């Protein structure tokens, strides 16, 4: 977003359906949740890479302060939400 004009700039096509949540990892990388699962998103091109396939009703993501655990919240029903955690493994 241009700070002076408020104009948005297109970066590129993520390549996945219904990306509903984004989170920055402390190392500066951008992650998202799509209909297909967990993505790492290239901020220069916009291209997503599927890291963890899954069809969960995730609506929000956040990393812990060290970037070791990604927390996600899913709304199972209007009255019930579930907190999920995924341990990041740099070797995978």
CORPELIN-V57978 format. One record per residue. BURIAL is 1 if it has 24 or more other C-alpha atoms within 12 Angstrom, else 0. D_CENTER is the distance of its C-alpha to the mean C-alpha in Angstrom with 1 decimal. Layout:
BURIAL/D_CENTER
BURIAL/D_CENTER
//
This chain:
0/19.4
0/23.1
0/24.2
0/27.7
0/27.3
0/23.9
0/23.3
0/19.9
0/19.5
0/17.9
0/16.2
0/15.8
0/14.7
1/11.3
0/13.4
1/11.6
0/12.5
0/11.2
1/7.6
1/7.7
1/5.0
1/3.7
1/5.1
1/7.9
1/9.5
0/13.3
0/14.2
0/12.6
0/10.0
1/6.8
1/3.5
1/1.5
1/4.2
1/7.5
0/11.1
1/11.5
1/8.9
1/6.3
1/5.9
1/7.0
1/7.9
0/11.5
0/12.2
0/15.8
0/15.6
0/12.3
0/12.5
1/9.7
1/10.8
1/10.4
0/10.4
1/11.0
0/12.5
0/12.6
0/13.6
1/12.9
1/12.8
1/9.6
1/9.6
1/8.0
1/6.2
1/8.3
1/9.8
0/13.6
0/15.9
0/16.6
1/13.1
0/14.5
0/12.8
1/9.4
1/10.3
1/9.2
1/11.6
1/13.1
0/16.1
0/18.7
0/21.4
0/22.1
0/23.8
0/21.5
0/18.0
0/16.8
0/15.0
0/13.4
0/13.1
0/12.2
0/14.3
0/13.2
0/16.1
0/16.6
0/19.3
0/17.3
//
